[in-house]
Amino acid sequence: MSKTVDLAILGGGMGGYMAAIRAAQLGMTVALVEKDKLGGTCLHRGCIPSKSLLRSAELFSQMKDSEAYGITTGGLGLDFGRVQDRKTKIVDQLHLGVQALMRKNKIDVVHGYGRIIGPSIFSPRSGSVAVEFADGELETIVPKFLLVATGSRPRVLPGLEADGTFILTSDDALQLDELPRSILIVGGGVIGVEWASMLNDFGVEVTVIENEGRLVPTEDADVSRELEALFKKRGIRVLTGARLQTESVQAGAAGVRAVVEHKGTQVELAAEKLLLSVGREANLKNIGVESTDIKVERGFVKVNANYQTSESHIYAVGDVIGGLQLAHVASHEGILAVEHMAGLKPEPMKSHLVPRCIYTRPEIASVGWTEAEAREKGFDVKVGKFSFRYIGKALVYGETDGFVKVVADRASGDLLGVHMIGPHVTDYISEAALAQVLNATPWEVAHTVHPHPALSEILAEAMLAVDGQAMGM
């Protein structure tokens, strides 16, 4: 059995289902193939469930300090089972929403395992999709265009496989029935520091092991230093410039033991569990890429600026192409790819203008180039920096750690980057992102009237600080 459509999409994550909606809006017939649940990693194993847990952890931490707000409580406790139940309810509600969007836009959702096939009796070119259903039945989808959006999965270290009990990936950690008393987190990137912050707030003894010289090494160095200082203040042990000796890892009923090489010495570590947080790899296995002329480089599908592979009718977006592995990036890429298929001329996405968010306590958000990157590109930079200690709303919230740092070009005055660490910064990084898209200067942002009291006032102050004109202290 076969069906013909304008667009077949392999993968129902955020990149896939947003592309499907845009294609339907443009009048295309769409078949979206998903072997699991619509929503992909972001909804079921990433953004949403982890942020639900982070919110519970944040609230639990705040309640421990409630007397500072004049609120007395007795017998504060944590029911982790109910924490997990809340997470599941949020995911289920959003999953129903995605399904409703598919019905509203008349998108044919095909629940089965899809593989790309080469030229066949159905089509003289590769790019058709053979779908195998749970009952063993088969169907072939013959599209005019194919979009590969199969996402990614947690990476593991050679010689150190996750067992789901003592050695965990982030997927495993999201399904914990109970919290461990202690944990080693291998990797101090985005996922690693989010789990470190969350588990510390839940009362777990946390050690972070990062191979690079600082946490979140892709962020501005000042932000990394601030995060490490705040982590240590909270009792999180941080070992940067440290290499886990994978052959030393022993896991069993007594927990996990490992040796880390740190500053020329061998450090022995022990905890109940170990979490591997060393990046993600593309889901390319067994999807039929070898049946096409699609090029794969360093484990990711190679595409051009319009997300076309080396076979021009086959596109790819999201984690499967590498780059910024973020849900909002996958979504935008999917929309741009579909618009290109439809003959439109969408504005290419500039990766350095994409806002990046890390949901630790305090949060981190950034857009544009770091100070070091700007200098490497030859800019004569000037920098403004302003602390949350002098923002009234931050004092009201009782969250005064962190700052906003602005990087600008001395010659033109152009805004080059904004880097934030502090309370709820992920909620107002979009103002800085819009400023960069519109090629605004710090002066223009600073002279946009900001409401008072509001956390976003710090953006105006930091922009003024670029020229030494901050009104605050």
Secondary structure, DSSP 4 states (H G I P E B T S, - for coil): -EEEEEEEEE--SHHHHHHHHHHHHTT--EEEEESS-TTHHHHHHSHHHHHHHHHHHHHHHHHHTGGGGT---SS----HHHHHHHHHHHHHHHHHHHHHHHHHTT-EEEESEEEEE-S-SS-SSS-EEEEE-TTS-EEEEEEEEEEE---EEE--BTTB---SSSEE-HHHHTT-SS--SEEEEE--SHHHHHHHHHHHHTT-EEEEEESSSSSSTTS-HHHHHHHHHHHHHTT-EEEESEEEEEEEEEEETTEEEEEEEETTEEEEEEESEEEE-S-EEE--TTSSGGGS---EETTEE---TTSB-SSTTEEE-GGGG-SS--HHHHHHHHHHHHHHHTT--PPPP-GGGS-EEE-SSSEEEEEE--HHHHHHTT--EEEEEEEGGG-HHHHHHT----EEEEEEETTT--EEEEEEEETTGGGTHHHHHHHHHTT--HHHHHTSPPPSS-TTHHHHHHHHHTTT--S--
